[in-house]
Amino acid sequence: MFENIRLSFQGIWSHKMRSFLTMLGIIIGIASIISIVSTIKGTNDEIKNNLIGAGNNTVQIKLEENGFEYSVSDGTELPFGVPEVTEKVKKEILELDSVENVTCYTERKNPEQVFYRNQSLAEFAVRGIDTNYFTTNGYIIRTGRNFRTDDLKRFRKVLIVDDELAENLFPGESPIGKVIEIRKVPFTIIGSVKKAGKFQPRISSIADYKAYTTNTPGNLYMPKACWPVTYFYDEPEHVIVKAVSVDDMEAAGREAEKILNATISPKQTALKYKADDVLKRAKDMQNLSEASNKQLIWIASISLLVGGIGVMNIMLVSVTERTSEIGLKKAIGARKGAILWQFLTEAAVLTSTGGLIGVIAGIAMAQVISQVSQVAVSISVPASVAAVLFSMAIGIVFGLLPSVKAANLDPIEALRRE
């Protein structure tokens, strides 16, 4: 075997130009497939990161009414049969193998009767949060301080703002100490938070902007204990769970959703907790982007077929050129199997070399595509290895006919030829 490989490389080097032209179809086909696969993988990774966010394995589990997010407003009554999320329920969720942390919150979107001085505030959200909220969501204190246990016990009317609201409401100023009035109750801002290692989705088109960008003026956070001071007692809550890893997000959301729905009264049929299946959304978008790219792979595969036919043609020529050599080997005792394996090895080495060059060219092409079109690419090692093995298989398949022809040559007739 090793001798056949050595002779194969010797033959390739002896006919450099012919060998290169023979491999060209294989090189082009493999390079095209590698660059397309790299683009698909890069796009899929980007979609997943854009939707999930780097290192933020949180899943929103929101209360829905007939398929739409349920929200309490000032003029509505609280629904029956939907209790607050108790510590016992949170502990049950935390015991799940896929869950690292859990938090609950109540919310008012675009609340009324919220003022800073004489300015009415709108288009933001007020949230009543527990002590795990910032930790679960990956927020860190930017300025001021966090809520303390004493704040909750004494029902202190304090607020924390996120960096979006701080920048929108207090541009160039510190928000600490500012007083915001919520339904005629004054609350003092004691701190501001920001996302730790905030992830910015890569936007390369209008569709990406619409899919990934959320323009929110920000959020006000108050201790959950103070929520009834301005709003209702025993309001239904939304839940956020932090999964152990990205791959655990689907299981964490599904299992926590099941636990939460078990707390709702059987008589309540309109309201159910529903986990936001971010991974499914990512997969749907990935499948959409892959559909057109897979067609390109099939088109690129045609060049591999052409390359395989070229290999067969050259190997048939090689058999004709080396008829006397084959006859001499048979005359001194070489068996059909030895002749067959020699020519198959030559074909496999020829196409494998072309496949290896094609992989290198494909990686280089993918990087060029990334720089020119600003499309994310990610090199797939399994795809690269499979490409080389596939090119070797092409050599074996298309080299089989010439190899069989060489093995079946009559040694006397072969020696008569010049």
LINJO-V551909 format. One record per run of one state. SS is the DSSP state (2 for helix, 1 for strand, 0 for the rest). FROM is the first residue (numbers start at 0). TO is the last residue. If there is no record, write none. Layout:
ss: (SS;SS)
from: (FROM;FROM)
to: (TO;TO)
This chain:
ss: (0;2;0;2;0;1;0;1;0;2;0;1;0;1;0;1;0;1;0;2;0;1;0;2;0;1;2;0;1;0;1;0;2;0;1;2;0;1;0;2;0;1;0;2;0;2;0;2;0;2;0;2;0)
from: (0;1;14;15;52;57;65;67;69;86;94;98;109;113;116;118;120;124;129;132;137;138;144;148;153;157;162;169;178;182;184;195;205;212;218;223;230;237;243;245;261;270;275;277;321;322;331;335;373;380;407;410;416)
to: (0;13;14;51;56;64;66;68;85;93;97;108;112;115;117;119;123;128;131;136;137;143;147;152;156;161;168;177;181;183;194;204;211;217;222;229;236;242;244;260;269;274;276;320;321;330;334;372;379;406;409;415;417)
